[in-house]
Amino acid sequence: ADELTADEIAAKVNGHARGLVPLWATHLTAFVDVQAKALFWLVAAWGDDFIGAVVDYGTEPEQRSAYFTLREIRRTLATAAPRAGLEGAIYAGLERRMQALLGREWRREDGAQLRIDRCLVDANWGSSTDVVYQFCRQSRYAGLVLPAHGRYVGASSIPFSEYKRKRGDRVGLNWRIPLLTGKRAVRHVLFDANYWKTFCRARLAVPLGDPGCLSLFGRQPEQHQLLAEHLVSEYCVKTTGRGRTVDEWKLRQDGTDNHWWDCLVGAAVAASVLGVTLFGTDAPPTKRKRVRWSELQRAKR
């Protein structure tokens, strides 16, 4: 009963021009979803209490048609880099897209110029994982881009909150950045995909004008029809296991495109990594136990 339709999401337009950052925004994040044929990308602006707006989105290479599926696209990474193999075509596509996204300034309503603070790149697809890590390590924007892995944490899985934190790890709201180890030598982000999909769907359900609302640029809902279909490509099922109940997200139909949905979720995770917090989701400060001087002296003995 609480599910949103594509038309309801497409109607959440905020009147801002494409690429224009709302006045309330303090951070810009981006996410790139890697597929063999093309890269899907999305840029989002975020303010206090996780108010958000989709500022721009698209594919690399860009498509001439306003409505398409991944299976049907003609302008592919391979056609953009005809001499390269699969990995080389993905690497070249990432270079072009990062230059277009991170190499520019984004104008805010008040005239201020902002840059994207953090960009995450999907590294889950096995055929592209190594090349994504290589790109993030070698890119001129290495300080801004990180590989990202969404993890399916179901009711029977160990939740992120119960993972044993290791020295050097960065830990946040159902995400963590492990200490740099292994052959790839690049820090990366792990996040609970089920949690963050529920989080983003809740932001989309918040009415325009209310705190924590997530909106789309423009004035014409029909221009976001394809995006909206991606954003409703999955549904959640409440599942109970190990004494807890969680939302488990599934594709409505095999083969359905959900790439911009993954991008929106990843952009929200990137905002959380930057410190954007929704009221009520931040952990309460831990109280430190007072230790008397006499107890310290006894411990030394």
C-alpha positions in Angstrom: 0.0 0.0 0.0 3.0 2.3 0.6 4.5 1.7 -2.8 5.1 4.7 -5.1 4.3 4.7 -8.7 6.5 6.0 -11.5 4.1 8.8 -12.2 4.2 9.9 -8.5 8.0 10.0 -8.5 8.2 11.8 -11.9 5.8 14.5 -10.5 8.2 15.5 -7.7 9.8 18.2 -9.8 11.3 21.2 -8.0 11.4 23.8 -10.8 15.2 24.1 -10.9 17.0 24.0 -14.3 19.0 20.9 -15.1 22.4 21.1 -13.5 21.4 24.0 -11.2 22.1 23.3 -7.5 19.4 24.3 -5.0 20.2 27.1 -2.5 20.0 24.9 0.5 22.6 22.4 -0.8 25.9 22.0 1.0 27.2 18.8 -0.7 27.2 17.3 -4.2 27.7 13.6 -4.7 27.7 11.3 -7.7 27.5 7.6 -8.4 28.4 5.6 -11.5 26.8 2.2 -12.2 29.1 0.1 -14.5 27.6 -2.1 -17.2 29.3 -3.7 -20.2 27.5 -1.5 -22.7 27.3 1.8 -20.9 27.8 3.7 -17.7 24.8 5.1 -15.9 25.5 8.1 -13.7 23.6 10.5 -11.4 24.5 13.7 -9.5 22.6 14.7 -6.4 22.6 17.7 -4.1 22.2 17.3 -0.3 21.4 19.7 2.5 20.7 19.4 6.2 18.5 16.6 7.5 19.1 14.7 4.2 16.9 17.0 2.0 18.0 16.0 -1.5 17.6 16.8 -5.2 18.6 15.0 -8.3 20.6 17.6 -10.2 21.5 15.6 -13.4 21.8 12.1 -14.7 22.5 10.2 -17.9 24.6 7.6 -19.5 28.1 7.3 -20.9 28.1 7.5 -23.9 25.0 9.7 -24.1 22.0 8.3 -25.9 20.1 10.2 -28.6 16.8 8.7 -27.6 14.9 9.9 -24.5 13.5 6.4 -23.8 15.7 3.3 -24.1 16.7 0.1 -22.4 20.2 -1.1 -21.8 19.6 -4.1 -24.0 18.6 -1.8 -27.0 21.2 1.0 -26.8 23.3 1.6 -29.9 25.8 4.0 -28.6 28.0 1.8 -26.4 31.3 1.9 -24.6 32.7 -0.3 -27.3 31.7 2.0 -30.2 33.2 5.0 -28.3 36.5 3.1 -28.0 36.6 0.7 -31.0 40.3 -0.4 -30.5 39.8 -1.3 -26.8 38.7 -4.5 -25.2 36.0 -4.6 -22.5 38.2 -3.4 -19.7 39.8 -0.7 -21.8 36.4 0.6 -23.0 35.1 0.8 -19.4 38.3 2.6 -18.3 38.0 5.1 -21.2 34.3 5.7 -20.4 35.1 6.3 -16.8 37.8 8.8 -17.8 35.4 10.7 -20.0 32.6 10.8 -17.5 34.8 11.8 -14.5 36.2 14.6 -16.5 32.7 15.8 -17.3 31.4 15.5 -13.8 34.4 16.2 -11.5 36.3 18.6 -13.8 33.5 21.2 -13.8 31.9 23.6 -11.4 28.2 23.4 -10.6 26.4 26.7 -10.1 24.1 27.1 -7.1 21.1 29.4 -7.1 23.0 32.2 -5.2 25.8 32.1 -7.8 28.2 30.1 -5.7 30.2 27.5 -7.6 30.3 24.0 -6.1 32.2 20.8 -7.1 31.3 17.2 -6.5 32.6 16.3 -3.0 32.5 12.5 -3.4 31.9 10.1 -6.3 31.4 6.4 -5.8 31.9 3.8 -8.6 30.1 0.5 -8.7 32.6 -2.3 -8.4 30.3 -5.2 -7.8 30.2 -6.6 -11.4 33.0 -9.2 -11.4 34.2 -8.5 -15.0 34.8 -4.8 -14.1 35.9 -4.9 -10.5 39.7 -4.8 -11.2 39.5 -2.1 -13.8 37.3 0.1 -11.5 39.9 -0.3 -8.8 42.7 0.5 -11.3 40.8 3.6 -12.5 40.2 4.9 -8.9 43.8 4.4 -8.1 45.2 6.1 -11.2 42.6 8.8 -11.9 43.5 12.5 -11.5 40.5 12.6 -9.3 41.7 9.8 -7.0 41.0 11.9 -3.9 37.3 12.1 -4.8 36.4 8.7 -6.3 36.0 5.4 -4.4 35.0 1.9 -5.5 31.7 0.9 -3.9 30.2 -2.5 -3.1 26.5 -2.8 -2.2 26.0 -5.9 0.0 22.7 -7.8 0.2 22.1 -7.9 4.0 19.0 -10.0 4.5 17.2 -10.9 7.7 19.4 -13.9 8.2 22.6 -12.0 7.5 24.9 -10.4 10.0 23.9 -6.7 10.1 26.6 -4.1 9.6 26.1 -2.9 13.2 27.4 -6.3 14.5 30.6 -6.4 12.4 33.7 -6.3 14.5 35.3 -2.9 13.8 39.0 -3.1 13.0 41.6 -0.5 13.7 41.6 2.0 10.9 38.1 1.3 9.7 35.7 4.2 9.0 32.2 3.2 10.1 28.9 5.0 9.5 25.2 4.4 9.1 25.2 0.9 7.6 28.4 1.5 5.6 32.0 1.1 6.3 35.3 1.9 4.7 37.8 -0.9 5.7 41.4 -0.2 6.4 43.5 -0.4 3.2 44.6 -4.0 2.6 45.1 -6.5 -0.2 46.5 -6.3 -3.7 44.2 -3.5 -5.0 45.6 -0.9 -2.6 42.5 1.3 -2.9 40.1 2.1 0.0 36.5 1.3 -0.9 33.0 1.6 0.5 30.8 -1.3 1.6 27.2 -0.6 2.3 24.0 -2.4 3.2 22.0 -2.1 -0.1 18.7 -3.2 1.5 18.9 -0.5 4.2 19.8 2.3 1.8 17.2 1.4 -0.7 14.5 1.6 2.0 16.1 4.9 3.1 15.9 6.4 -0.4 12.4 5.2 -1.0 11.4 6.9 2.2 13.0 10.2 0.9 11.1 9.9 -2.3 7.8 9.5 -0.4 8.3 12.7 1.6 6.1 15.5 0.2 7.7 18.5 -1.5 8.6 21.1 1.1 9.0 18.8 4.0 12.3 18.0 5.7 14.1 15.1 4.1 12.3 15.3 0.8 14.0 14.1 -2.3 13.0 15.9 -5.6 13.9 16.0 -9.3 15.0 18.9 -11.3 12.8 20.6 -14.0 9.1 21.4 -14.3 7.9 18.7 -16.7 7.3 15.3 -15.1 7.3 13.5 -18.4 11.0 14.2 -18.9 11.7 11.9 -16.0 9.5 9.0 -17.1 12.5 6.7 -17.8 14.3 7.7 -14.6 11.1 7.1 -12.6 10.7 3.6 -14.1 14.2 2.8 -12.9 13.3 4.1 -9.4 10.3 1.7 -9.1 12.1 -1.3 -10.7 12.3 -3.0 -7.3 9.9 -3.8 -4.5 10.6 -4.7 -0.9 9.4 -7.6 1.2 9.5 -7.4 5.0 11.3 -10.5 6.2 12.0 -11.7 9.8 15.0 -13.7 10.8 17.6 -13.9 13.6 15.2 -11.8 15.8 15.0 -8.8 13.5 12.8 -7.7 10.6 14.3 -6.1 7.5 13.2 -5.0 4.0 14.6 -7.2 1.3 14.6 -5.7 -2.1 13.9 -7.6 -5.3 13.5 -6.8 -9.0 9.9 -6.8 -10.1 10.9 -8.6 -13.3 14.2 -10.2 -14.4 16.0 -8.0 -16.9 14.3 -4.8 -15.8 16.7 -1.8 -15.8 17.4 -0.5 -12.3 20.7 1.3 -12.9 19.6 4.8 -12.0 18.0 3.4 -8.9 21.4 2.0 -7.9 22.9 5.4 -8.7 20.5 7.3 -6.5 21.1 4.8 -3.6 24.9 5.1 -4.1 24.7 8.9 -4.2 22.9 8.9 -0.8 25.5 6.6 0.7 28.2 9.0 -0.5 26.4 11.9 1.2 26.4 9.9 4.5 30.1 9.3 4.1 30.5 13.1 3.9 28.6 13.5 7.1 25.1 14.3 6.0 22.7 12.9 8.6 18.9 12.5 8.9 17.6 13.5 12.3 17.1 10.4 14.4 19.5 8.1 12.5 22.7 9.4 14.1 24.0 7.2 16.9 23.8 8.7 20.4 27.1 9.6 22.0 28.6 6.9 24.1 29.1 7.8 27.8 32.6 7.3 29.1 32.8 5.7 32.5 34.5 7.9 35.1 37.5 6.2 36.6 38.8 7.3 40.0 42.5 8.0 40.6 42.6 5.3 43.3 41.3 2.7 40.9 44.1 3.6 38.4 46.7 3.2 41.1 45.3 -0.2 42.1 45.3 -1.3 38.5 49.0 -0.4 38.2 49.8 -2.6 41.2 
